[in-house]
Amino acid sequence: MTTFKKINKAEEIDMKVQDTTEVLNKPEHKKAVQEMNEAMEAVRREYKVKESKSQTSAANVILTS
């Protein structure tokens, strides 16, 4: 007999959310996902630009020190 109890809550969670699950494949859902993807792409581009500028600035500081 083992003193450890196996804990698996996946089935319990699946049963709880089964009634509240909604398939999001309607045109308005797809449009919302597309808009979110476009917004996130803009955020990623902005982040890359800022990161690049930060690295360039750090390199300049190191080289001038």
C-alpha positions as CSV (number, residue, x, y, z in Angstrom):
1,M,0.0,0.0,0.0
2,T,1.4,3.3,-1.0
3,T,1.2,6.5,1.0
4,F,0.9,8.7,-2.0
5,K,-2.4,9.4,-3.6
6,K,-2.6,10.1,-7.3
7,I,-4.3,13.4,-8.0
8,N,-5.9,13.8,-11.4
9,K,-8.5,16.5,-11.6
10,A,-8.8,16.5,-15.4
11,E,-11.9,14.4,-15.6
12,E,-13.5,16.4,-12.8
13,I,-12.8,19.7,-14.6
14,D,-14.0,18.3,-17.9
15,M,-17.3,17.4,-16.3
16,K,-17.7,20.9,-14.8
17,V,-17.0,22.8,-18.1
18,Q,-18.8,20.4,-20.4
19,D,-22.1,22.3,-20.0
20,T,-20.5,25.7,-20.4
21,T,-18.4,24.9,-23.5
22,E,-19.2,27.0,-26.6
23,V,-17.8,26.4,-30.1
24,L,-16.5,29.7,-31.4
25,N,-16.7,29.2,-35.1
26,K,-19.3,31.8,-36.0
27,P,-18.4,34.6,-38.4
28,E,-18.3,37.2,-35.6
29,H,-16.0,34.9,-33.5
30,K,-13.7,34.5,-36.4
31,K,-13.6,38.2,-37.0
32,A,-12.8,38.9,-33.4
33,V,-10.0,36.4,-33.5
34,Q,-8.6,38.0,-36.7
35,E,-8.7,41.5,-35.1
36,M,-7.0,40.2,-32.0
37,N,-4.3,38.5,-34.1
38,E,-3.7,41.8,-36.0
39,A,-3.5,43.8,-32.7
40,M,-1.1,41.3,-31.2
41,E,1.1,41.4,-34.4
42,A,1.3,45.2,-34.0
43,V,2.3,44.8,-30.4
44,R,5.0,42.3,-31.3
45,R,6.4,44.6,-34.0
46,E,6.5,47.5,-31.6
47,Y,8.2,45.3,-29.0
48,K,10.9,44.2,-31.5
49,V,11.6,47.8,-32.5
50,K,11.9,48.9,-28.8
51,E,14.1,45.9,-28.1
52,S,16.4,46.6,-31.0
53,K,16.7,50.3,-30.0
54,S,17.5,49.2,-26.4
55,Q,20.2,46.8,-27.6
56,T,21.7,49.5,-29.8
57,S,21.7,52.0,-26.9
58,A,23.3,49.5,-24.6
59,A,26.0,48.7,-27.1
60,N,26.7,52.5,-27.5
61,V,27.0,52.9,-23.7
62,I,29.4,50.0,-23.5
63,L,31.5,51.2,-26.4
64,T,31.8,54.7,-25.1
65,S,32.7,53.7,-21.5
